[in-house]
Amino acid sequence: MDSFTEGDRIRIDIPDETDPDHDHYHGEHRRVTGDEDDSTIFRVALDSGEVVDFRERDLRPPIE
């Protein structure tokens, strides 16, 4: 699994279509703004200004 640090560009990948966050966030490309005490949770700033926490399993390197 990839590890991300603050400033990394990421792609949000939530393959489970029943996940409540799937429709809203799946496929978004953003930057990691920091991580919390649990190193598998990353805080991501969206273009809307919203800041959302994601588990590492939901993040991938961006599609170039």
C-alpha positions as CSV (number, residue, x, y, z in Angstrom):
1,M,0.0,0.0,0.0
2,D,1.2,3.5,-0.8
3,S,1.9,5.9,2.0
4,F,1.0,9.6,1.6
5,T,2.4,12.7,3.3
6,E,1.2,16.3,3.5
7,G,1.2,17.9,0.1
8,D,1.0,14.7,-1.9
9,R,-1.5,14.7,-4.8
10,I,-4.0,11.8,-4.4
11,R,-7.0,10.2,-6.1
12,I,-9.9,9.2,-3.9
13,D,-10.9,5.7,-4.7
14,I,-14.0,4.3,-3.0
15,P,-15.0,1.2,-5.0
16,D,-17.9,0.2,-2.7
17,E,-20.9,1.9,-4.4
18,T,-23.0,1.4,-1.2
19,D,-20.5,3.6,0.8
20,P,-22.3,6.9,1.6
21,D,-19.2,8.8,0.4
22,H,-18.8,7.0,-3.0
23,D,-21.0,9.3,-5.1
24,H,-19.7,12.5,-3.5
25,Y,-15.9,11.8,-3.5
26,H,-15.0,8.7,-5.7
27,G,-12.6,9.7,-8.5
28,E,-11.7,13.2,-7.0
29,H,-8.0,14.3,-7.3
30,R,-6.8,16.5,-4.4
31,R,-3.9,17.1,-2.1
32,V,-3.3,15.7,1.4
33,T,-3.3,18.5,4.0
34,G,-2.1,16.4,6.9
35,D,-2.7,13.2,8.8
36,E,-4.3,12.5,12.2
37,D,-2.8,10.5,15.1
38,D,-4.0,7.3,13.3
39,S,-1.5,7.2,10.4
40,T,-4.1,5.5,8.2
41,I,-6.4,8.5,8.2
42,F,-5.5,11.4,5.9
43,R,-7.1,14.9,5.9
44,V,-7.8,16.0,2.3
45,A,-8.7,19.6,1.2
46,L,-11.3,19.6,-1.6
47,D,-11.7,22.4,-4.2
48,S,-15.0,23.4,-2.5
49,G,-13.0,24.3,0.6
50,E,-14.4,21.3,2.5
51,V,-11.8,19.3,4.4
52,V,-12.5,15.6,4.7
53,D,-10.8,12.7,6.4
54,F,-10.2,9.5,4.5
55,R,-8.6,6.2,5.4
56,E,-5.5,5.3,3.5
57,R,-7.2,2.4,1.8
58,D,-9.5,5.0,0.0
59,L,-6.6,6.9,-1.5
60,R,-4.4,6.2,-4.6
61,P,-1.8,8.1,-6.6
62,P,-3.4,10.4,-9.1
63,I,-4.1,9.4,-12.7
64,E,-1.7,11.5,-14.8
